[in-house]
Amino acid sequence: MSEKTMTRAQWTQLCDQVVLACASQHSQRAYRASASMYRAWVARTKLMLLSKTTVLRYRDYLLLTKKLAPKSINLHLTVLRRLAHEGMAEQVLDTPTGMAILRIPMVPNRGVRAGVWLPREQAQRILSGPNVRTIVGKRDYLVLMLILRCGLRRAEIAQLAVTAVREREGRWVLANLRGKGKRLRTLPLPGVVKNAWDRWVEAAGIESGRVIRAINRHGSVWGKGVTEDTIWRIVGRYAQLALGKHVAPHDLRRTFGRLCYALTKDMREIQQLYGHSSVMTTEKYLGVEPHLVDSVTDRLGLS
């Protein structure tokens, strides 16, 4: 069956099948957003819904017009490949067209893209932004502390429950956090973060459910939680006020790891704090490179 005959209902069904095949909610969200972005572009250009020519032109659009990084472009291509594979399986896309899409090469990623790591002084300026005398300031300060002092992802903060804070081995921890890949980890909770937690929970009157809640213009806490976009906006607002530039939650998370590494030099410990499955991922987050001037090889003491 040709791609020309694919109906909107068939496209929607393909997207749902590909998205639901992803085990992670993060992947499901990314795949659905990618498919929607592609469908909107096809509607504007009036090209065939799925063909080798259309996908190649879309790849050029992402590279030359949107100027996305190779890693981001390859994510979009991966989604289209899976849609093509599923389309052939469901017989709504002919095999030659599907195989042609599967053979489209990925965009080569040469070198390592520089990440964003803030100096301690800039991180402190962001933390000093919220007015902790107000209820909004108490919430926002806790959000920033959970990233910069605990290294949490924005999704983890949005899903964080009151019951996550527990006492173990004589200290407070964030217990059984479920991160990417459904991996569980338990993090030590610094005293300053526990104090911020208690001040917010008491002021908001939260006894159960998610910790971070929405606040209306009258200063009243409402709802059962917030979205990840809310965490994004909180970080962006205080970064703009403190530094006059855009800073994303992931930039603060990278900063957390870099500051920890400067103190401990223990990559495995930071890997556990981050919740990474591989220490290689942690190394990329930290941007660790060999020290050429003061190299460890100079201090081995062998002669």
VENLIN-V49079 format. One record per residue. N is the residue number from 0. SS is DSSP state (~ for helix, > for strand, _ for the rest). PSI is psi as a letter, one per 20 degrees, with the letter a starting at -180 (none if undefined). Layout:
n ss psi
N SS PSI
N SS PSI
//
This chain:
n ss psi
0 _ p
1 _ q
2 ~ h
3 ~ h
4 ~ i
5 _ p
6 _ r
7 ~ h
8 ~ h
9 ~ g
10 ~ g
11 ~ g
12 ~ g
13 ~ g
14 ~ g
15 ~ g
16 ~ g
17 ~ g
18 ~ g
19 ~ i
20 _ i
21 _ p
22 _ h
23 _ p
24 ~ h
25 ~ g
26 ~ g
27 ~ g
28 ~ g
29 ~ g
30 ~ g
31 ~ g
32 ~ h
33 ~ g
34 ~ h
35 ~ g
36 ~ g
37 ~ g
38 ~ h
39 ~ h
40 ~ g
41 ~ g
42 ~ h
43 ~ h
44 ~ i
45 _ k
46 _ r
47 _ q
48 _ g
49 _ o
50 _ r
51 ~ g
52 ~ g
53 ~ g
54 ~ h
55 ~ g
56 ~ h
57 ~ h
58 ~ g
59 ~ h
60 ~ g
61 ~ h
62 ~ g
63 ~ h
64 ~ g
65 _ h
66 _ l
67 _ q
68 _ q
69 ~ h
70 ~ g
71 ~ g
72 ~ g
73 ~ h
74 ~ g
75 ~ g
76 ~ h
77 ~ g
78 ~ g
79 ~ h
80 ~ g
81 ~ h
82 ~ g
83 ~ g
84 ~ g
85 ~ h
86 ~ h
87 ~ g
88 ~ h
89 _ i
90 _ k
91 _ j
92 _ p
93 _ q
94 ~ g
95 ~ g
96 ~ g
97 ~ g
98 ~ h
99 ~ h
100 ~ g
101 ~ h
102 _ i
103 _ p
104 _ q
105 _ r
106 _ p
107 _ q
108 _ n
109 _ p
110 _ a
111 _ p
112 _ p
113 _ p
114 _ a
115 _ p
116 _ p
117 _ q
118 _ q
119 ~ h
120 ~ g
121 ~ h
122 ~ h
123 ~ h
124 ~ h
125 ~ g
126 ~ h
127 _ i
128 _ g
129 _ p
130 _ n
131 _ i
132 _ i
133 _ r
134 ~ h
135 ~ g
136 ~ h
137 ~ g
138 ~ g
139 ~ h
140 ~ g
141 ~ g
142 ~ g
143 ~ h
144 ~ h
145 ~ h
146 ~ g
147 ~ h
148 _ i
149 _ i
150 _ k
151 _ q
152 _ q
153 ~ h
154 ~ h
155 ~ h
156 ~ g
157 ~ h
158 ~ i
159 _ p
160 > q
161 ~ h
162 ~ i
163 ~ h
164 > o
165 > r
166 > p
167 > p
168 _ k
169 _ j
170 > r
171 > q
172 > r
173 > o
174 > q
175 > l
176 > p
177 > o
178 _ b
179 ~ q
180 ~ j
181 ~ k
182 _ p
183 > q
184 > q
185 > p
186 > q
187 > p
188 _ o
189 _ q
190 ~ h
191 ~ h
192 ~ h
193 ~ h
194 ~ g
195 ~ h
196 ~ g
197 ~ g
198 ~ g
199 ~ g
200 ~ g
201 ~ g
202 ~ h
203 ~ i
204 _ k
205 _ p
206 _ h
207 _ r
208 _ b
209 > q
210 _ g
211 _ p
212 _ r
213 > q
214 > p
215 _ r
216 _ i
217 _ j
218 _ j
219 _ p
220 > p
221 > r
222 _ r
223 _ i
224 _ a
225 _ r
226 _ r
227 ~ h
228 ~ h
229 ~ g
230 ~ g
231 ~ g
232 ~ h
233 ~ g
234 ~ g
235 ~ h
236 ~ g
237 ~ h
238 ~ h
239 ~ g
240 ~ g
241 ~ h
242 ~ i
243 _ k
244 _ r
245 _ p
246 _ p
247 _ q
248 ~ h
249 ~ h
250 ~ g
251 ~ h
252 ~ g
253 ~ h
254 ~ g
255 ~ g
256 ~ g
257 ~ g
258 ~ h
259 ~ g
260 ~ h
261 ~ h
262 ~ g
263 ~ h
264 _ j
265 _ n
266 ~ h
267 ~ h
268 ~ g
269 ~ h
270 ~ g
271 ~ h
272 ~ g
273 ~ h
274 _ k
275 _ q
276 _ h
277 _ q
278 ~ h
279 ~ h
280 ~ g
281 ~ g
282 ~ h
283 ~ h
284 ~ h
285 ~ i
286 _ k
287 _ p
288 _ q
289 _ q
290 _ o
291 _ h
292 _ g
293 _ m
294 _ q
295 ~ h
296 ~ h
297 ~ i
298 ~ j
299 _ h
300 _ j
301 _ p
302 _ none
//
